[in-house]
Amino acid sequence: NLMVKPSTLLSVGAEKAAAFLTVSEGYTQRMQAWDDTFQEGDRKLVGPFKYLSRLTLGMPFPASSRDLVVYDKVMKFGKNVVSVFWDCKWDRYPSEKGYFPTFVRGSVTIGGYIFEDIGGHS
């Protein structure tokens, strides 16, 4: 298992970060701008602020690239926005038919982001 706790300052408030996370149209383009390992993705709204998401992430050699399918739930807590995601199955992307034969289906027990508004920045 791997646990990572990075932190960064964004030049937008938590509300704009929430909009970034909750709009399905243009998902691949927005994710490619945000994460340079992101190669391709798909997203489907399945409930209030709950999405089925598929991500393909390129990894540096010698690691194999990853193909992930997760539920993603976006919530607001006061001025903060939280995105929590966890493994799931999506019939459209079965694990035995990965993105490429060289991709490995990744596993996320639980992960997420916290966007904390700190005076106009998240």
Secondary structure, 3 states (H helix, E strand, C coil): CCCCCCCCCCCCCHHHHHHHHHCCCCHHHHHHHHCCCEEEEEEEEEECCEEEEEEEECCCCCCCCEEEEEEEEEEEECCEEEEEEEECCCCCCCCCCCCCCCCEECCCCCEEEEECCCCCCC
